[in-house]
């Protein structure tokens, strides 16, 4: 379902990319790198394929878990709106955990490994998200009583929205900045400037960052540097996908370590990557 929804709105994605490209060209920017564009589209295709396979494989488990739901929720405008709110809350914690747990960061680093910030960066995703366990964060919605198909649909809409915050062209959006995740807020999230690292984890609503102390506004006087500290070639899909997995497993499997040290390599915080 996620693949179908994203395919349905893909013309809007490409129209937005064309508009952004023309705007950047008018400003004299060389922000679009065609090798990286090809890489990002390849990563998007691999990610969507992996997600489709994972959803098919996991759906029997989701349906089994749904038997133990706490409530029988009838779909209405109010309950769907509540589902969007709850899923966005879960997304905030997934996203925050992905910056603080190596096992999750090994997938999420792919999205941060570009030194550019444009709409094509939104396509830069990892096919290993099902392995790292992104889906685990949606299980509370199923246990509450939302049908698995509804949860998958809501996740898809949330991720589709996030495409539009990956740009330098759109500046601040007035009162919307107080409620929603915006390009300004998300530029901060992708920055590797020390004052911006691990901030603004929002999916759709920026209120979670403000509630939990991870919000930082964009400073117009700060020149943002994007990307990660690790030496990652921006246009090689397989290297972008697997380089951090290789890094953490090589550390975890090094000789003469305790089990605790090995587990820390896999599930401890990322070190010297941002």
C-alpha positions in Angstrom: 0.0 0.0 0.0 2.8 2.4 0.8 4.4 1.8 -2.6 1.0 2.5 -4.3 0.4 5.7 -2.4 3.9 7.0 -3.1 3.6 6.1 -6.8 0.3 7.9 -7.0 1.8 11.1 -5.8 5.1 10.7 -7.5 4.2 13.2 -10.4 3.9 15.8 -7.7 7.3 14.9 -6.4 8.9 15.3 -9.8 7.1 18.5 -10.6 8.5 19.9 -7.3 12.0 18.7 -8.2 11.8 20.4 -11.6 10.6 23.6 -9.9 13.3 23.5 -7.4 16.0 22.8 -10.0 14.9 25.8 -12.1 14.9 28.0 -9.0 18.4 26.9 -8.0 19.7 27.4 -11.5 18.3 31.0 -11.5 20.3 31.6 -8.3 23.4 30.2 -9.8 23.5 27.1 -7.5 25.0 23.8 -8.6 23.1 22.0 -5.8 21.9 19.2 -8.2 24.5 16.5 -8.8 23.3 14.2 -11.5 25.3 11.2 -10.3 23.8 11.7 -6.8 20.4 12.1 -8.3 20.8 8.7 -10.0 22.0 7.3 -6.7 19.1 8.7 -4.8 16.5 7.3 -7.2 18.2 3.9 -7.1 18.1 4.0 -3.3 14.4 4.9 -3.3 13.6 2.0 -5.6 15.6 -0.4 -3.4 13.9 1.0 -0.3 10.4 0.7 -1.7 11.1 -2.9 -2.9 12.4 -3.9 0.5 9.4 -2.3 2.2 7.0 -4.1 0.0 8.6 -7.4 0.7 8.8 -6.7 4.4 5.1 -5.7 4.6 4.0 -8.9 2.9 6.2 -11.0 5.2 5.2 -9.1 8.3 1.4 -8.8 7.6 0.6 -12.2 9.1 2.4 -11.2 12.3 0.5 -7.8 12.3 -2.8 -9.6 11.9 -2.0 -12.0 14.7 -1.0 -9.1 17.0 -4.3 -7.3 16.0 -6.2 -10.1 17.8 -5.0 -8.8 21.1 -6.0 -5.2 20.5 -7.2 -3.1 23.4 -10.1 -1.5 21.6 -12.3 -2.1 18.6 -11.9 1.2 16.8 -14.5 2.3 14.3 -13.1 4.4 11.5 -14.3 8.0 11.5 -12.8 11.4 10.9 -12.0 11.7 14.6 -10.4 8.3 15.0 -8.3 8.7 11.7 -7.2 12.1 12.9 -6.2 10.5 16.2 -4.3 7.8 14.4 -2.3 10.4 12.4 -1.4 12.1 15.7 -0.4 8.9 17.4 1.6 7.7 14.4 3.5 11.0 14.2 4.3 10.7 17.9 5.6 7.2 17.3 7.6 8.5 14.3 9.3 11.1 16.5 10.6 8.4 18.9 11.6 6.2 16.0 13.5 9.1 14.5 15.1 10.1 17.7 16.1 6.6 18.5 17.6 6.3 15.0 20.2 9.0 15.9 21.1 7.4 19.3 21.2 3.6 18.6 23.8 2.3 16.2 21.6 -0.5 15.0 19.0 2.0 13.8 21.6 4.6 12.7 23.1 2.1 10.3 20.0 2.4 8.2 19.2 6.0 8.9 22.7 7.3 8.1 22.0 6.7 4.4 19.5 9.5 4.5 22.0 11.9 6.1 25.0 11.0 4.0 24.4 13.5 1.2 26.1 16.9 1.4 23.2 18.4 -0.5 19.8 19.4 0.7 17.2 19.3 -2.0 14.0 17.3 -2.8 16.0 14.4 -4.2 17.6 13.9 -0.7 14.2 12.7 0.4 14.5 9.7 -1.9 17.8 8.8 -0.2 16.6 5.9 2.0 17.9 2.5 3.1 16.6 -0.9 2.1 17.7 -2.2 5.5 15.0 -0.4 7.5 13.0 -3.6 7.9 16.1 -5.3 9.3 16.9 -2.5 11.7 13.2 -2.6 12.9 11.5 0.6 11.9 8.2 -1.3 11.9 8.5 -2.1 15.6 7.6 1.5 16.3 4.2 1.1 14.6 3.1 -1.9 16.7 1.5 0.2 19.5 -1.0 1.5 17.0 -2.0 -2.1 16.1 -2.3 -3.0 19.8 -4.4 0.0 20.5 -6.9 -1.2 17.9 -6.0 0.3 14.5 -6.2 -2.3 11.6 -2.7 -3.0 10.2 -3.8 -1.8 6.7 -4.8 1.5 8.2 -1.5 1.8 10.0 0.5 1.2 6.8 -1.6 3.8 5.0 -1.0 6.4 7.7 2.7 5.7 7.8 2.8 6.2 4.0 1.0 9.5 4.1 3.4 10.7 6.9 6.5 9.8 4.8 5.0 11.3 1.7 4.6 14.6 3.6 8.2 14.6 4.6 9.4 14.8 0.9 8.4 18.5 0.9 10.6 19.5 3.8 13.8 18.6 2.0 14.7 21.9 0.3 16.7 25.1 0.7 14.5 27.0 -1.7 11.5 27.4 0.6 12.2 29.8 3.5 10.1 30.3 6.6 6.4 29.7 6.4 5.0 32.1 9.0 2.6 30.7 11.7 3.0 27.2 10.2 6.5 27.1 11.7 5.0 26.9 15.2 3.0 23.7 14.5 4.4 21.8 11.6 7.7 20.4 10.5 8.9 22.8 7.7 11.9 23.1 5.4 13.5 25.5 7.8 13.2 23.1 10.7 14.3 20.1 8.6 17.4 21.9 7.3 18.5 22.1 11.0 18.0 18.4 11.3 20.2 17.6 8.3 22.9 19.9 9.4 26.2 18.7 11.0 27.0 22.0 12.6 27.6 21.2 16.3 24.7 23.3 17.5 22.3 21.6 15.2 23.2 17.9 15.6 20.4 15.6 16.8 17.7 18.3 16.7 14.3 18.6 15.1 13.2 15.0 14.8 9.6 15.8 13.7 7.8 14.0 11.0 4.7 16.2 10.4 4.3 18.1 13.7 7.2 20.1 15.3 5.3 20.2 18.6 7.0 16.9 19.7 10.4 18.5 19.5 9.2 21.5 21.5 7.6 19.2 24.1 10.7 17.0 24.6 13.4 19.6 24.3 14.9 18.7 20.9 13.8 21.8 19.0 16.3 24.4 17.6 15.2 27.1 15.2 17.2 27.8 12.1 19.7 30.7 12.5 19.9 32.8 9.3 23.5 33.8 10.1 24.7 30.2 10.3 26.0 28.6 7.1 24.7 25.0 7.3 27.0 22.2 6.4 25.1 19.0 5.4 26.2 15.4 5.5 28.1 13.2 7.9 31.7 13.1 9.1 32.3 9.6 7.7 33.9 9.5 4.3 30.9 8.4 2.2 30.8 8.7 -1.6 27.5 10.3 -2.3 26.6 8.5 -5.5 27.4 4.9 -4.8 24.1 3.2 -3.7 25.6 0.0 -2.2 28.4 1.9 -0.3 25.8 4.4 1.0 23.6 1.5 2.2 26.1 -0.8 3.8 29.1 1.2 4.9 27.9 1.8 8.5 26.7 -1.8 8.9 30.2 -2.9 7.9 31.6 -0.5 10.4 29.6 -1.6 13.4 30.0 -5.3 12.6 33.7 -5.0 12.1 33.9 -3.4 15.6 31.5 -5.9 17.2 33.4 -8.9 15.8 36.9 -7.7 16.6 38.8 -10.2 18.8 39.4 -10.0 22.6 36.2 -8.2 23.5 33.5 -9.0 26.1 29.9 -9.7 25.1 29.0 -6.4 26.7 31.4 -4.6 24.5 30.2 -6.4 21.3 26.6 -5.5 22.1 27.6 -1.9 22.8 29.1 -1.7 19.3 25.8 -2.8 17.9 23.3 -1.0 20.1 25.2 1.8 21.8 25.2 5.3 20.5 26.9 6.2 17.2 30.4 7.6 17.6 32.1 10.3 15.5 29.7 10.0 12.6 28.0 13.4 12.6 
